[in-house]
């Protein structure tokens, strides 16, 4: 092989290394509630399950963890460092999730511009007729609101119905939830459709829609960090 071709290959390799350089950011991921114990088959959060008329039982914690898996794939594809603070299937406490997140935030020397908390949930209502998704933050105008506002267009672009609450001037809902209130970094919760509404199951259980949702979620994170969206393997 000629010296020129060898040099060219080295330059290409160095270029790829630079392009794939891991940025100094952290995405903290949290699948809400508990899943199903693989040993006993018992749902760890009984209040977050729903049996439909056809006998199909949906467990929110399992749905959340399925989306978590897809979110991780998106993070890896975009060289985004991530930390999962929820348990594989147990419903570890809010304080435990917050403690892990805040410890990583402090130890890594992060600030509100390069570390975010994304809590993944599915919604339900007493009437079982809710539709669409919600992006939720804590009260007040913070970087969390900016994160939600940046993320919303990616969900809309991917064809999702986004519910909005402009009560405080921006589109996200604001709830007094521990993972949003106690975390030191900007935090946002996604409520991905309503698992208790039969008309929403076509979206919730559709693998392509699940992938599109997590692509939108991570595109929002990438945009918030001021980075370029590199790739999707979903």
ZABA-413338 format. One record per residue (C-alpha): residue in three letters; x, y, z. Coordinates in pm, whole numbers, always signed. Layout:
BEGIN
+-----+--------+--------+--------+
| res |      X |      Y |      Z |
+-----+--------+--------+--------+
| ALA |      X |      Y |      Z |
...
+-----+--------+--------+--------+
***
This chain:
BEGIN
+-----+--------+--------+--------+
| res |      X |      Y |      Z |
+-----+--------+--------+--------+
| UNK |     +0 |     +0 |     +0 |
| UNK |   +135 |   +343 |    -94 |
| UNK |   +231 |   +594 |   +179 |
| UNK |    -42 |   +828 |    +55 |
| UNK |   -313 |   +562 |    +96 |
| UNK |   -180 |   +473 |   +444 |
| UNK |   -190 |   +840 |   +546 |
| UNK |   -539 |   +874 |   +403 |
| UNK |   -663 |   +577 |   +605 |
| UNK |   -508 |   +721 |   +923 |
| UNK |   -677 |  +1057 |   +863 |
| UNK |  -1010 |   +884 |   +806 |
| UNK |   -967 |   +689 |  +1128 |
| UNK |   -878 |  +1003 |  +1325 |
| UNK |  -1174 |  +1186 |  +1175 |
| UNK |  -1408 |   +911 |  +1291 |
| UNK |  -1257 |   +926 |  +1641 |
| UNK |  -1316 |  +1300 |  +1657 |
| UNK |  -1669 |  +1263 |  +1523 |
| UNK |  -1742 |   +996 |  +1783 |
| UNK |  -1585 |  +1184 |  +2073 |
| UNK |  -1794 |  +1144 |  +2385 |
| UNK |  -1929 |  +1485 |  +2494 |
| UNK |  -1914 |  +1604 |  +2854 |
| UNK |  -2284 |  +1557 |  +2920 |
| UNK |  -2500 |  +1314 |  +3115 |
| UNK |  -2851 |  +1187 |  +3047 |
| UNK |  -3009 |  +1041 |  +3360 |
| UNK |  -3286 |   +795 |  +3274 |
| UNK |  -3566 |   +676 |  +3500 |
| UNK |  -3835 |   +421 |  +3414 |
| UNK |  -4124 |   +504 |  +3643 |
| UNK |  -4270 |   +265 |  +3904 |
| UNK |  -4180 |   -103 |  +3927 |
| UNK |  -4189 |   -383 |  +3673 |
| UNK |  -4278 |   -749 |  +3703 |
| UNK |  -4058 |   -977 |  +3912 |
| UNK |  -3910 |  -1224 |  +3661 |
| UNK |  -3897 |  -1494 |  +3929 |
| UNK |  -4252 |  -1467 |  +4064 |
| UNK |  -4441 |  -1288 |  +3787 |
| UNK |  -4573 |  -1041 |  +4046 |
| UNK |  -4615 |   -678 |  +3946 |
| UNK |  -4417 |   -458 |  +4184 |
| UNK |  -4659 |   -165 |  +4154 |
| UNK |  -5014 |   -313 |  +4155 |
| UNK |  -5174 |    +32 |  +4141 |
| UNK |  -5019 |    +85 |  +3799 |
| UNK |  -5176 |   -197 |  +3600 |
| UNK |  -5497 |   -216 |  +3400 |
| UNK |  -5702 |   -506 |  +3263 |
| UNK |  -5882 |   -432 |  +2938 |
| UNK |  -6215 |   -581 |  +2831 |
| UNK |  -6042 |   -843 |  +2617 |
| UNK |  -5847 |   -966 |  +2921 |
| UNK |  -5519 |   -801 |  +2821 |
| UNK |  -5337 |   -672 |  +3130 |
| UNK |  -5091 |   -388 |  +3088 |
| UNK |  -4831 |   -307 |  +3352 |
| UNK |  -4712 |    +51 |  +3335 |
| UNK |  -4375 |    -32 |  +3487 |
| UNK |  -4304 |   -283 |  +3212 |
| UNK |  -4415 |    -42 |  +2941 |
| UNK |  -4187 |   +222 |  +3091 |
| UNK |  -3891 |    -14 |  +3095 |
| UNK |  -3946 |   -109 |  +2735 |
| UNK |  -3921 |   +258 |  +2638 |
| UNK |  -3617 |   +292 |  +2865 |
| UNK |  -3441 |    +20 |  +2666 |
| UNK |  -3507 |   +209 |  +2344 |
| UNK |  -3391 |   +537 |  +2498 |
| UNK |  -3062 |   +372 |  +2595 |
| UNK |  -3013 |   +251 |  +2238 |
| UNK |  -3064 |   +609 |  +2117 |
| UNK |  -2814 |   +743 |  +2371 |
| UNK |  -2551 |   +491 |  +2263 |
| UNK |  -2609 |   +570 |  +1895 |
| UNK |  -2546 |   +937 |  +1970 |
| UNK |  -2248 |   +889 |  +2205 |
| UNK |  -2444 |  +1030 |  +2497 |
| UNK |  -2326 |   +910 |  +2839 |
| UNK |  -2625 |   +792 |  +3043 |
| UNK |  -2712 |   +670 |  +3390 |
| UNK |  -3018 |   +462 |  +3480 |
| UNK |  -3148 |   +529 |  +3832 |
| UNK |  -3451 |   +298 |  +3825 |
| UNK |  -3419 |    -69 |  +3917 |
| UNK |  -3442 |   -350 |  +3663 |
| UNK |  -3785 |   -445 |  +3798 |
| UNK |  -3821 |   -333 |  +4161 |
| UNK |  -3999 |     -8 |  +4244 |
| UNK |  -3707 |   +163 |  +4413 |
| UNK |  -3811 |   +473 |  +4603 |
| UNK |  -3821 |   +824 |  +4464 |
| UNK |  -3562 |   +927 |  +4724 |
| UNK |  -3329 |   +650 |  +4602 |
| UNK |  -3362 |   +762 |  +4239 |
| UNK |  -3306 |  +1125 |  +4333 |
| UNK |  -3008 |  +1036 |  +4553 |
| UNK |  -2838 |   +848 |  +4269 |
| UNK |  -2905 |  +1128 |  +4022 |
| UNK |  -2783 |  +1406 |  +4250 |
| UNK |  -2472 |  +1209 |  +4350 |
| UNK |  -2377 |  +1162 |  +3983 |
| UNK |  -2445 |  +1531 |  +3918 |
| UNK |  -2217 |  +1638 |  +4201 |
| UNK |  -1939 |  +1385 |  +4143 |
| UNK |  -1928 |  +1459 |  +3771 |
| UNK |  -1907 |  +1833 |  +3823 |
| UNK |  -2204 |  +1890 |  +3594 |
| UNK |  -2424 |  +2197 |  +3570 |
| UNK |  -2776 |  +2265 |  +3445 |
| UNK |  -2652 |  +2293 |  +3087 |
| UNK |  -2488 |  +1952 |  +3052 |
| UNK |  -2692 |  +1714 |  +3271 |
| UNK |  -3063 |  +1631 |  +3251 |
| UNK |  -3309 |  +1391 |  +3413 |
| UNK |  -3565 |  +1213 |  +3194 |
| UNK |  -3841 |  +1019 |  +3369 |
| UNK |  -4038 |   +784 |  +3143 |
| UNK |  -4400 |   +704 |  +3223 |
| UNK |  -4737 |   +615 |  +3069 |
| UNK |  -5055 |   +794 |  +3168 |
| UNK |  -5398 |   +684 |  +3297 |
| UNK |  -5719 |   +860 |  +3400 |
| UNK |  -6020 |   +773 |  +3613 |
| UNK |  -6243 |   +775 |  +3303 |
| UNK |  -5999 |   +567 |  +3094 |
| UNK |  -6052 |   +804 |  +2803 |
| UNK |  -5735 |  +1015 |  +2806 |
| UNK |  -5539 |  +1062 |  +2483 |
| UNK |  -5203 |  +1200 |  +2378 |
| UNK |  -4878 |  +1259 |  +2562 |
| UNK |  -4762 |  +1509 |  +2824 |
| UNK |  -4429 |  +1669 |  +2902 |
| UNK |  -4417 |  +1760 |  +3272 |
| UNK |  -4184 |  +1977 |  +3480 |
| UNK |  -4184 |  +2123 |  +3831 |
| UNK |  -4338 |  +2464 |  +3909 |
| UNK |  -4170 |  +2787 |  +3805 |
| UNK |  -3967 |  +2897 |  +3507 |
| UNK |  -3646 |  +2694 |  +3500 |
| UNK |  -3413 |  +2514 |  +3260 |
| UNK |  -3654 |  +2221 |  +3288 |
| UNK |  -3913 |  +2427 |  +3101 |
| UNK |  -3656 |  +2504 |  +2834 |
| UNK |  -3582 |  +2133 |  +2799 |
| UNK |  -3952 |  +2052 |  +2757 |
| UNK |  -4006 |  +2333 |  +2507 |
| UNK |  -3708 |  +2221 |  +2299 |
| UNK |  -3829 |  +1860 |  +2300 |
| UNK |  -4193 |  +1917 |  +2204 |
| UNK |  -4137 |  +1986 |  +1830 |
| UNK |  -3960 |  +1653 |  +1787 |
| UNK |  -4267 |  +1467 |  +1914 |
| UNK |  -4495 |  +1670 |  +1689 |
| UNK |  -4267 |  +1608 |  +1391 |
| UNK |  -4294 |  +1235 |  +1460 |
| UNK |  -4674 |  +1253 |  +1451 |
| UNK |  -4761 |  +1247 |  +1821 |
| UNK |  -5047 |  +1438 |  +1981 |
| UNK |  -4891 |  +1656 |  +2250 |
| UNK |  -5124 |  +1788 |  +2520 |
| UNK |  -5037 |  +2140 |  +2634 |
| UNK |  -5088 |  +2359 |  +2939 |
| UNK |  -5006 |  +2727 |  +2880 |
| UNK |  -5110 |  +2833 |  +3231 |
| UNK |  -4760 |  +2961 |  +3309 |
| UNK |  -4673 |  +3077 |  +2960 |
| UNK |  -4513 |  +2762 |  +2820 |
| UNK |  -4650 |  +2432 |  +2688 |
| UNK |  -4553 |  +2181 |  +2957 |
| UNK |  -4762 |  +2067 |  +3252 |
| UNK |  -4630 |  +2138 |  +3600 |
| UNK |  -4670 |  +1886 |  +3882 |
| UNK |  -4531 |  +1861 |  +4234 |
| UNK |  -4346 |  +1533 |  +4190 |
| UNK |  -4036 |  +1427 |  +4381 |
| UNK |  -3822 |  +1338 |  +4079 |
| UNK |  -3894 |  +1682 |  +3934 |
| UNK |  -3875 |  +1878 |  +4259 |
| UNK |  -3575 |  +1725 |  +4435 |
| UNK |  -3334 |  +1665 |  +4147 |
| UNK |  -3054 |  +1921 |  +4108 |
| UNK |  -3046 |  +1909 |  +3729 |
| UNK |  -3320 |  +2006 |  +3479 |
| UNK |  -3582 |  +1732 |  +3497 |
| UNK |  -3868 |  +1639 |  +3269 |
| UNK |  -4126 |  +1361 |  +3280 |
| UNK |  -4278 |  +1205 |  +2971 |
| UNK |  -4627 |  +1056 |  +2999 |
| UNK |  -4643 |   +846 |  +2682 |
| UNK |  -5013 |   +798 |  +2604 |
| UNK |  -5274 |   +626 |  +2821 |
| UNK |  -5234 |   +255 |  +2885 |
| UNK |  -5589 |   +231 |  +3024 |
| UNK |  -5756 |   +362 |  +2708 |
| UNK |  -5822 |    +90 |  +2445 |
| UNK |  -5802 |   +346 |  +2164 |
| UNK |  -5445 |   +430 |  +2265 |
| UNK |  -5314 |    +73 |  +2260 |
| UNK |  -5249 |    +82 |  +1888 |
| UNK |  -4986 |   +348 |  +1958 |
| UNK |  -4853 |   +221 |  +2290 |
| UNK |  -4797 |   -137 |  +2169 |
| UNK |  -4667 |    -42 |  +1824 |
| UNK |  -4291 |    -94 |  +1817 |
| UNK |  -4235 |   +166 |  +1547 |
| UNK |  -4424 |   +430 |  +1745 |
| UNK |  -4227 |   +338 |  +2056 |
| UNK |  -3903 |   +386 |  +1861 |
| UNK |  -4022 |   +717 |  +1719 |
| UNK |  -4107 |   +841 |  +2068 |
| UNK |  -3765 |   +761 |  +2212 |
| UNK |  -3597 |   +908 |  +1908 |
| UNK |  -3789 |  +1231 |  +1972 |
| UNK |  -3702 |  +1224 |  +2343 |
| UNK |  -3328 |  +1189 |  +2277 |
| UNK |  -3335 |  +1438 |  +1990 |
| UNK |  -3467 |  +1684 |  +2247 |
| UNK |  -3178 |  +1602 |  +2479 |
| UNK |  -2921 |  +1640 |  +2201 |
| UNK |  -3070 |  +1975 |  +2098 |
| UNK |  -3078 |  +2097 |  +2459 |
| UNK |  -2708 |  +2017 |  +2493 |
| UNK |  -2634 |  +2208 |  +2174 |
| UNK |  -2501 |  +1896 |  +2005 |
| UNK |  -2564 |  +1746 |  +1664 |
| UNK |  -2797 |  +1448 |  +1637 |
| UNK |  -2571 |  +1180 |  +1493 |
| UNK |  -2765 |   +866 |  +1433 |
| UNK |  -3056 |   +643 |  +1518 |
| UNK |  -3026 |   +266 |  +1523 |
| UNK |  -3395 |   +219 |  +1598 |
+-----+--------+--------+--------+
***
